[in-house]
């Protein structure tokens, strides 16, 4: 791999919000994506965060782009 693929993520949520939203989530898709965002917030690379939820780095890149454009609308 060529270098570190950390992505600047727009902070639509506070540091504690992903945990709060995860604790009440019954939607598997939303849960997966919140875990991804939480990992990015904590400094994970796109690849690592995507891998943590069983997704490809390409999916992680798309999710990060959508998150930056609209927050929870990803």
C-alpha positions in Angstrom: 0.0 0.0 0.0 1.1 3.5 -0.6 1.1 5.6 2.5 -1.4 6.3 5.2 -5.0 6.8 4.0 -6.4 8.8 6.8 -9.4 10.9 5.8 -10.4 14.3 7.1 -13.9 13.7 8.4 -16.4 16.5 9.0 -17.4 16.3 12.7 -21.1 16.2 12.4 -21.3 14.6 15.8 -19.6 15.1 19.1 -17.1 12.4 20.3 -19.8 10.8 22.5 -22.7 10.9 20.0 -21.7 7.8 18.0 -21.8 5.7 21.2 -25.1 7.2 22.3 -26.6 6.5 18.8 -25.1 3.0 18.8 -26.6 2.1 22.1 -30.1 2.7 20.8 -29.7 1.5 17.2 -31.7 -1.5 16.0 -30.8 -0.9 12.4 -27.9 -3.1 11.3 -26.9 -0.8 8.4 -26.8 2.3 10.6 -24.9 0.4 13.3 -22.3 -0.7 10.9 -21.8 2.8 9.5 -21.7 4.4 13.0 -19.0 2.0 14.0 -17.1 3.0 10.9 -17.4 6.7 11.7 -16.5 6.2 15.3 -13.3 4.4 14.2 -12.5 7.3 11.8 -13.1 9.8 14.6 -10.6 7.9 16.8 -7.9 8.2 14.1 -8.3 4.9 12.1 -7.4 4.7 8.5 -10.2 4.2 6.0 -9.0 0.7 5.4 -8.9 -0.2 9.0 -12.3 1.3 9.8 -13.9 -0.4 6.8 -12.2 -3.7 7.7 -13.6 -3.5 11.2 -17.1 -3.7 9.8 -16.3 -6.2 7.1 -16.3 -3.8 4.2 -13.8 -3.0 1.5 -11.6 0.2 1.5 -13.6 1.4 -1.6 -16.8 1.2 0.5 -15.1 3.1 3.3 -14.0 5.8 0.9 -17.6 6.1 -0.4 -19.0 6.2 3.1 -16.5 8.9 4.2 -17.3 11.0 1.1 -21.1 10.7 1.8 -20.6 11.5 5.5 -18.6 14.6 4.7 -21.4 15.8 2.4 -24.3 15.1 4.6 -23.7 13.5 7.9 -26.2 10.9 8.8 -27.5 10.7 5.2 -24.8 8.1 4.3 
